[in-house]
């Protein structure tokens, strides 16, 4: 071995170190309760940012960290090259490992020469895929890449928001392509590689953007889909026919000193993309170059270098790390709104705009602590609630910080009436009353900073952890907020204790699978009202209980006057939220069976939560219902022609209590 041959150990340290961190993070070895495989995805960040510019909303629940990862990838591609591809990307590392594995075991491979017809045709795939991904994402505000992304599939254990057949095909292409063709995925499939190439053709992209802005200035509105098609198609043509983006402001590059080169060919052989470096004298401008440094490490003559300096080979790795941490810092300290929408203007079918209230007449009102507004979907649900309030004309949501900004007409509505209109009264069952309980004591507390619908749940969990005889709570909108506490008649009223519980700055929430999550809050205790009431046990249980009723009208009419029965199952666990979430699946499934008339959740005469299935004995038996419910897969009808198999939601071990149904 030539001792003068420079090592590329820094790159390998970065690659395998990042891979190890990803594995440890996703396996929760650090003790993290939730592992988000998208947490630092630059491609998802760019999709989200594009969605924000086009639709005025962020795709899914992507955070500012992910957006900044995408922005810094673009900046890095323009100023420094494809550093993400060569130093960070785990899929790129896997592609290289497949290439090395093939060489180790001398597996026969397919050589596709750069610039050949096959090479040109295959390079079209990644640009077509890039167009498809952005088109679907921008149209739906959902990250389409998650359907097939091999990294996302592996990271979620095939349990994420993916389409299994798409993911299996992409994984097959990744492994089989990597074994047969050097860097097959990165060269021909990867849409992130395509977007990096777009940014490397900086001058051309700037010209395109300037042309777009000028056209907009003159009132010529070009559809975003046309801009997307021109960017993807233009970058493909540039990659095929130009190949060398010489007019970009890239600050670091590989350089070849022709006077030192002995034309041994090792650099081209060891380059993952087999770039013909012997054709360059000075700066290597090939669009495929990712500054991985493999060519520099393979050169025995010192003819290749980064930035013409011996120590230059360290620069790309440190820049990649710096860009990562800068993106992390900016993303952690800033935030774009998940949605930013107005409805103070209408546009008719002819395209004529009518202003209901001008922008300058609108006032802004901020609500904080909105923990239930935590993603794109919940932001849109909150927007729908606001649209029902007269005088409200827009909203911005900041899901990371739990804050919303509401735009309203102060001549029509006030912040107080808005807050009352959006407030959701909440009830929370803390614990079950002791056996023999006949009455429940009721006290009323006033609080502030507890207006999100999740706050009472968090507070109730803290009461549950004390082991005291507190049974439940419910809230009612007022300023300050009304919180009614239901407790044992013998439990003493300790105002100091209540004040402590209602003045918390953080709460401990048990997590599924073990562990505790600390959630910051800002509860404020105001006072304890003097009035103390009592309520009988049954009315209290009914107050805390959430019944369910799904009767199938056509069946009620069809089976009227015919013999009917009910099959009942009682279980204290049926009052838990999970039951309410699963009952629509049960009613949907059984509604497809002739003879089923209705599904109910109610309190029986013994105060037990009970699932009751009503059926006509002429068309179906209790035993048949048992057989149906205990099937491991249930066909669920989402809409006409859309039936999907879902996992079984309930399991009944016997036929329950079967009695005749009486109107």
Secondary structure, 3 states (H helix, E strand, C coil): CCCCCCCCHHHHHHHHHHHHHHHHHHCCCCCCCCCCCCCCCHHHHHHHHHHHHHHCECCCCCCHHHHHHHHHHHHHHHHCCCHHHHHCCHHHHHHHHHHHHHHHCCCCCCCCCCCCHHHHHHHHHHHHHHHHHHHHHHHHCCCHHHHCCHHHHHHHCCCCCCCHHHHHHHHHHHHHHHHHCCCHHHHHHCHHHHHHHHHHCHHHHHHHHHHHHHHHHCCCCCCHHHHHHHHHHHHHHHHHHCCECCCCCCCCCEEECCCCCCCCCHHHHHCCCCCCHHHCCEECCECCCCCCCHHHHHCCCCCEEECCEHHHHHHHHHHHHHHHHHHHHHHHHCCCCCEEEECCEEECCCCCEEECCCHHHEEEEEECCCCCCCCHHHHHHHHHHHCCCCCEEEEEEECCCCEEEEEEECCCCCHHHHHHHHCCCCEEECCCCCCCCCEEEEEEEEEECCCCCCHHHHHHHHHHHHCCCEEEEEEECCCCEEEEEEEECCCCCCHHHHHHHCCCCEEEEECCCCCEEEEECCCEEEEECCCCEEEEHHHHHHHHCCCEEEECHHHHHHCCCCCEEEEEEECHHHHCHHHHHHHHHHHHHHHCCCCEEEEEEEECCCCCEEEEEEEECCCCCHHHHHHHHCCCEEEEEEECCEEEEEECCCCCCCCCEEEECCC
